[in-house]
Amino acid sequence: MRLLCLLLLLFSLSLDGYAQTVTLSARLDSVVRRLLPEGSQVGICAYDLESDRLLYTYQADQLSRPASNMKLLTAITALSHPQGEEPFRTEVWTDGILQNDTLLGNLYVVGGMDPEFSDSSLDSLVSQLVHLPLHRIEGILYGDVSLKDSLYWGAGWSWDDTPEAYQPYLSPLMLHKGVVELTVKPTGAGEPAAISCIPSSTYYTIHNQTRSHTPQAGRFRLTRNWLENGNQLLISGNVTKERTSSINLYSSADFFMHTLRQRLEATGLEFAHAGYAFRECVRDSSAKLLVCYETPIQPILSQLMKESDNLNAEALLYRLGWQDSEHRHVSAQEGLDAVRALIREMGLRPEQYKIADGCGLSNYNYVSPRLLVAFLRYAYAHPSLFARLYESLPVGGTDGTLEFRMKRGTRSYRNVRAKTGTITGISTLSGYLRRANGHLTAFSIMNQNVLSAREARALQDAVCDELIR
C-alpha cells in the first residue's frame, strides 16, 4: 500500500513537472512568434542545472555564427586545462653576466601574450630592471615572440576592420592591447584641439588637423595610414567637448620593444648597440631570469567577458595551444584543437561545428545553442572553473555589456549572468539565469540575419524573463 502511494505521488509530481514544462514551452513559443524580427532566425536552448533536465529548445541544433559567444568556448576550454589558472607572464632573461653595473651579454624580453600588460605594467618592468642595479648593456636588446607564429590576425577577420581598436595586431608582446588611447580636448575657437596619448611613445606620430568649436571643420575623425602599414595618427574635424578614442597600431611587438627601449633610456640606462631585434631566448645553463611581471587570470577573464575583449580571448587561445602542445611557435589551430577535444570529451562530434577563432570576430565560426549550453553545463560541473567564469560574466542591468539591458523592474534584472555577442546580422546571448524557483539554468539564444540589434535584444531579454518567471 505504501509503495502504491509512493508511486502515485511520484507520478503526480512527474505530471506536474510535465505540465509546467508544457506551459513554459507555450509561453516561450509565444514570445518567439511575437518578437522574432521578420526575415531572421533564432535558436534557443535552456537547461535546468539543478534538476538536471532540458527546459526548452527551439531549433537548438541550428548552426549559427556565435559572434562573441565564441569567447565562452575559449574561456571554458582554457580554464579546464591543468595550467589554465596560472598567471600570464612577461619575463626578462639574459645570456650574460652582471659585472658591477654592466651586463656583459644580451637582454631578452620574453612575451607570454599578456593581454592586460599596460602602460603602468611597462613602467613596473622597467623599474625592476633599473633596480638590479644595471647601468649599461653591452649586448643587444632582443624581443622573444616565439610563443606563437607570425600570423597577427585570426581566420576570417576582416582586413578593413583595421585600424579599429577591437582588432589589434596579435603578438606575444602586447603593450596597452596594441592600441593608443587619445584624449582630445577643445581649446579656443578655431584653434587645434589639445591631444594627449596613452601610452606615450615615439613609435607613432600625430597629425592634428582638428579645430575647436568650428562646425566647418566637419565631423571628428580618427584614423591612420593603415593601408601603408603606417603609424601616423590622423585626427581631424570639429571638437566641441572632451572625447576619448582608441586606434590600433601596426606591429604590436615593435610597439612594445620601441617603447620599452625608450623608457629604459629615459632612466639613464646605456646600450652599446642601437635599436632592438627579435630572437628566441635559448634557456640553457647560461641563461638567467632577471625579472618577471605577472597578471592573474581573473582580471583577464573579467575583461574578456564583461567588456567582450577580443585580444583577451585570443591570448587565452594561443596560451592554451602552447600549454597543450608544449612547444613554441604555436598557431591558432593548436588552441582550436583543444576546444575540439573538449567537445569530443562531452560526447559530441566536433566535425559537426566550425571553430575558426577564439573571440568570434571570424564569420567562419558555426556552432549551435545546444553546444553552447553543453559548455555551460560542463563549467557548472567543475566548481573551481565555474566560480571563475560566473564571477566574470556581465550581470543583467548592472555591468559590462549588460549594463544598459534588463533594467530594474524586469525579472532579468540581476538574475542573468551572460555573454553577449554582436556583429553585423548576428546577435547572441548565452549564460546563466536564476529562475523564480531558485534553480540555476544555462541558456543560449542565437539570432541570425537580424539587422536590428535592438529587436534581437528585445527578444532575448523577453525569453530570459519568461524562463525566470
Secondary structure by P-SEA (a helix, b strand, c coil): caaaaaaaaaaaaaaaaaaaaaaaaaaaaaaaaccccccbbbbbbbbbcccccccccccccccccccccaaaaaaaaaaacccccbbbbbbbbbccccccccccbbbbbcccccccccaaaaaaaaaaaaacccccccbbbbbbccccccccccccccccccccccccccccccccccbbbbbbbbcccccbbbbbbccccccccccccccccccccccbbbbccccccccbbbbbcccccbbbbbbbbccaaaaaaaaaaaaaaaaccccccccbbbbbbcccccccccbbbbbcaaaaaaaacccccaaaaaaaaaaaaaaaaccccccaaaaaaaaaaaaaaaccccccccccccccccccbbbcaaaaaaaaaaaaacaaaaaaaaaacccccccccccccccccccccccccccccccccccbbbbbbbccccbbbbbbbbbcccccaaaaaaaaaaaaaaaac
